[in-house]
Amino acid sequence: MAETLQKIIAHRYRGRNLPVTVVLPDGRRVSLSPTPEVEVMARTLRGLRTLASPALGALARAYVKNDVDFTGTARRALTVAEGMVGNIAHGGLSLPARLQLWRHQRRANRANIAHHYDVSNAFYRLWLDERMVYSCAYFHDDNDTLDDAQAQKLDHICRKLQLAPGQTLLDIGCGWGGLVFWAAERYGVTATGITLSQRQFDHVTAEIAARKLSDRVSVRLLDYVDLPEDRQYDRIASVGMFEHVGVARFPQYFGKIFRVLKPGGLVLNHGITHNALGAGGLGSGISEFVEDYVFPGGELTHASTVIESMAAAGLEVIDAEALREHYAKTLWRWTERLEARADDARREVGEERYRVWRIYMAGSAHAFDRGWLSLWQMLAGKPLPSGAWPHPRTCVVWDR
């Protein structure tokens, strides 16, 4: 069997001049180029089968299980992997609506969030910025540090929302609290964050006490569906959250935002989208890998669907900004920082989980670089009953 697979591999990649040496389980080597730069090791027969008939999702699974390994950085390996696989098409249509609704019930939401975010605060601290902001940063130039770029992103959001002292801000999916603390300390608002992650909730609670902000910042362990509607907010932010919601739940999600937003208020929705119309996921097994290992219950859609859903809920979209290149840079920074702390990460979460996050973030960065995915910030408002706005309809000239 191994001999047959070796022949298949040699035949499959003949003439492509891929800068790769394939190392077989018995140590023999098959060079796919006169000048190989990367070694791809098939450690098991399963790994050899994957290389003989590769797909990006299958290669990621094989890497996680140590059936396949590679030398060098994940960034270089992803470029090589795409060359090995060939054309990457978008996946088909999403699951039927009834299945999507099932995947986003309250209990499923909590389990899905816990799977991704309750890994270990110490693990995330190894490679996130100093404020532990786990969403797309905003780079003024390539020399910006990750800390600077994340601070610029937080301020970018606050300026778009036109925050002012005395306002109330709701952050849906507040993460480790970066935005609520920035808004309260620099813009004088009273900020409330909600999260389904116990570890995030514990971290934000401790930070509130340490910063002596209990009069201006609060956090609740709460699903957005359970937000009380007897309290409304001047401003709402949803950063890296709606990807967990599911398209079938958009009416409920944006409807809830509309009901808890004061008339004349603003909401900023920041999240990942597909660039292909009608796509239900990335092809080559990528979406299935992410569903199984990283983001169970996650679902992406095209930006046009988001705008349509916000409008259907009564929210008027007044500005939209694409940050695709910014998220590629952010993800590569995270990947490089994780690789630099690989031994610490393995000690904290184990070999397999380290591999999951390394290949997931590098693969995501590659997808943003290639234009398969995008990241949009959409600013919308809830007009007064008269249709008027109580604040200028002019938007900030965004820094580039």
Solvent accessible surface area in square Angstrom, and as a share of the most:
residue,aa,sasa,rsa
1,M,138,0.62
2,A,43,0.33
3,E,91,0.41
4,T,72,0.42
5,L,13,0.06
6,Q,40,0.18
7,K,141,0.60
8,I,75,0.38
9,I,0,0.00
10,A,37,0.29
11,H,123,0.55
12,R,76,0.28
13,Y,2,0.01
14,R,167,0.61
15,G,78,0.75
16,R,92,0.33
17,N,100,0.51
18,L,17,0.09
19,P,27,0.17
20,V,0,0.00
21,T,5,0.03
22,V,0,0.00
23,V,21,0.12
24,L,7,0.04
25,P,63,0.40
26,D,93,0.48
27,G,45,0.43
28,R,103,0.38
29,R,141,0.51
30,V,20,0.12
31,S,71,0.46
32,L,21,0.10
33,S,9,0.06
34,P,123,0.78
35,T,101,0.59
36,P,56,0.35
37,E,116,0.52
38,V,5,0.03
39,E,51,0.23
40,V,11,0.06
41,M,28,0.13
42,A,2,0.01
43,R,112,0.41
44,T,46,0.27
45,L,68,0.34
46,R,146,0.53
47,G,0,0.00
48,L,1,0.00
49,R,110,0.40
50,T,23,0.13
51,L,0,0.00
52,A,9,0.07
53,S,83,0.54
54,P,13,0.08
55,A,30,0.23
56,L,15,0.07
57,G,1,0.01
58,A,39,0.30
59,L,18,0.09
60,A,12,0.10
61,R,76,0.28
62,A,7,0.06
63,Y,6,0.02
64,V,4,0.02
65,K,104,0.44
66,N,63,0.33
67,D,10,0.05
68,V,7,0.04
69,D,18,0.10
70,F,25,0.10
71,T,51,0.29
72,G,56,0.54
73,T,71,0.41
74,A,0,0.00
75,R,114,0.42
76,R,81,0.29
77,A,10,0.08
78,L,15,0.07
79,T,72,0.42
80,V,5,0.03
81,A,15,0.12
82,E,27,0.12
83,G,29,0.28
84,M,4,0.02
85,V,21,0.12
86,G,31,0.30
87,N,138,0.71
88,I,21,0.11
89,A,60,0.46
90,H,58,0.26
91,G,28,0.27
92,G,58,0.55
93,L,152,0.76
94,S,51,0.33
95,L,86,0.43
96,P,62,0.39
97,A,65,0.51
98,R,174,0.64
99,L,77,0.38
100,Q,7,0.03
101,L,67,0.33
102,W,177,0.62
103,R,32,0.12
104,H,7,0.03
105,Q,83,0.37
106,R,128,0.47
107,R,213,0.78
108,A,29,0.22
109,N,16,0.08
110,R,94,0.34
111,A,64,0.49
112,N,23,0.12
113,I,15,0.08
114,A,40,0.31
115,H,66,0.29
116,H,0,0.00
117,Y,26,0.10
118,D,33,0.17
119,V,14,0.08
120,S,9,0.06
121,N,28,0.14
122,A,43,0.34
123,F,0,0.00
124,Y,0,0.00
125,R,124,0.45
126,L,27,0.14
127,W,0,0.00
128,L,2,0.01
129,D,3,0.02
130,E,122,0.55
131,R,62,0.23
132,M,7,0.03
133,V,11,0.06
134,Y,42,0.16
135,S,8,0.05
136,C,0,0.00
137,A,0,0.00
138,Y,1,0.00
139,F,5,0.02
140,H,76,0.34
141,D,73,0.38
142,D,100,0.52
143,N,136,0.70
144,D,19,0.10
145,T,75,0.43
146,L,6,0.03
147,D,46,0.24
148,D,70,0.36
149,A,0,0.00
150,Q,0,0.00
151,A,16,0.13
152,Q,36,0.16
153,K,1,0.00
154,L,3,0.01
155,D,42,0.22
156,H,2,0.01
157,I,0,0.00
158,C,0,0.00
159,R,73,0.27
160,K,3,0.01
161,L,1,0.00
162,Q,49,0.22
163,L,15,0.07
164,A,40,0.31
165,P,110,0.69
166,G,67,0.64
167,Q,31,0.14
168,T,27,0.16
169,L,0,0.00
170,L,0,0.00
171,D,4,0.02
172,I,1,0.01
173,G,26,0.25
174,C,8,0.05
175,G,18,0.18
176,W,6,0.02
177,G,0,0.00
178,G,11,0.10
179,L,10,0.05
180,V,1,0.00
181,F,6,0.02
182,W,23,0.08
183,A,0,0.00
184,A,0,0.00
185,E,73,0.33
186,R,125,0.46
187,Y,46,0.17
188,G,28,0.27
189,V,0,0.00
190,T,49,0.29
191,A,0,0.00
192,T,3,0.02
193,G,0,0.00
194,I,3,0.02
195,T,6,0.03
196,L,25,0.13
197,S,0,0.00
198,Q,83,0.37
199,R,105,0.38
200,Q,6,0.03
201,F,52,0.22
202,D,70,0.36
203,H,36,0.16
204,V,0,0.00
205,T,63,0.37
206,A,62,0.48
207,E,47,0.21
208,I,16,0.08
209,A,73,0.57
210,A,74,0.57
211,R,94,0.34
212,K,171,0.73
213,L,8,0.04
214,S,92,0.60
215,D,112,0.58
216,R,80,0.29
217,V,4,0.02
218,S,50,0.32
219,V,19,0.11
220,R,107,0.39
221,L,63,0.31
222,L,22,0.11
223,D,2,0.01
224,Y,9,0.03
225,V,21,0.12
226,D,52,0.27
227,L,6,0.03
228,P,57,0.36
229,E,79,0.36
230,D,135,0.70
231,R,104,0.38
232,Q,66,0.29
233,Y,10,0.04
234,D,29,0.15
235,R,15,0.06
236,I,0,0.00
237,A,0,0.00
238,S,0,0.00
239,V,23,0.13
240,G,23,0.22
241,M,26,0.12
242,F,6,0.02
243,E,18,0.08
244,H,19,0.09
245,V,4,0.02
246,G,1,0.01
247,V,43,0.25
248,A,33,0.25
249,R,36,0.13
250,F,3,0.01
251,P,96,0.60
252,Q,67,0.30
253,Y,0,0.00
254,F,0,0.00
255,G,9,0.08
256,K,13,0.06
257,I,1,0.00
258,F,59,0.24
259,R,103,0.38
260,V,0,0.00
261,L,0,0.00
262,K,73,0.31
263,P,61,0.38
264,G,3,0.03
265,G,2,0.02
266,L,0,0.00
267,V,0,0.00
268,L,0,0.00
269,N,2,0.01
270,H,2,0.01
271,G,1,0.01
272,I,28,0.14
273,T,1,0.00
274,H,4,0.02
275,N,64,0.33
276,A,28,0.22
277,L,139,0.69
278,G,53,0.51
279,A,13,0.10
280,G,24,0.24
281,G,6,0.06
282,L,16,0.08
283,G,10,0.10
284,S,30,0.19
285,G,29,0.27
286,I,30,0.15
287,S,37,0.24
288,E,98,0.44
289,F,7,0.03
290,V,36,0.21
291,E,56,0.25
292,D,80,0.41
293,Y,42,0.16
294,V,0,0.00
295,F,39,0.16
296,P,28,0.18
297,G,4,0.04
298,G,23,0.22
299,E,16,0.07
300,L,40,0.20
301,T,16,0.09
302,H,45,0.20
303,A,8,0.07
304,S,52,0.34
305,T,38,0.22
306,V,1,0.00
307,I,67,0.34
308,E,121,0.54
309,S,18,0.12
310,M,1,0.00
311,A,60,0.46
312,A,90,0.70
313,A,22,0.17
314,G,35,0.34
315,L,2,0.01
316,E,69,0.31
317,V,41,0.23
318,I,35,0.18
319,D,29,0.15
320,A,45,0.35
321,E,7,0.03
322,A,35,0.28
323,L,0,0.00
324,R,68,0.25
325,E,98,0.44
326,H,14,0.06
327,Y,20,0.08
328,A,3,0.02
329,K,70,0.30
330,T,0,0.00
331,L,6,0.03
332,W,12,0.04
333,R,57,0.21
334,W,2,0.01
335,T,1,0.01
336,E,82,0.37
337,R,86,0.31
338,L,0,0.00
339,E,36,0.16
340,A,84,0.65
341,R,102,0.37
342,A,15,0.12
343,D,89,0.46
344,D,43,0.22
345,A,0,0.00
346,R,86,0.31
347,R,178,0.65
348,E,79,0.35
349,V,31,0.18
350,G,31,0.30
351,E,71,0.32
352,E,79,0.35
353,R,86,0.31
354,Y,4,0.01
355,R,16,0.06
356,V,7,0.04
357,W,2,0.01
358,R,26,0.09
359,I,18,0.09
360,Y,28,0.11
361,M,0,0.00
362,A,0,0.00
363,G,23,0.22
364,S,17,0.11
365,A,0,0.00
366,H,14,0.06
367,A,3,0.02
368,F,1,0.01
369,D,70,0.36
370,R,119,0.44
371,G,20,0.19
372,W,26,0.09
373,L,13,0.07
374,S,4,0.03
375,L,1,0.01
376,W,66,0.23
377,Q,0,0.00
378,M,3,0.01
379,L,1,0.01
380,A,0,0.00
381,G,0,0.00
382,K,19,0.08
383,P,36,0.23
384,L,55,0.28
385,P,133,0.84
386,S,98,0.63
387,G,46,0.45
388,A,52,0.41
389,W,37,0.13
390,P,85,0.54
391,H,29,0.13
392,P,91,0.57
393,R,112,0.41
394,T,104,0.60
395,C,46,0.28
396,V,44,0.25
397,V,133,0.77
398,W,41,0.14
399,D,55,0.29
400,R,164,0.60
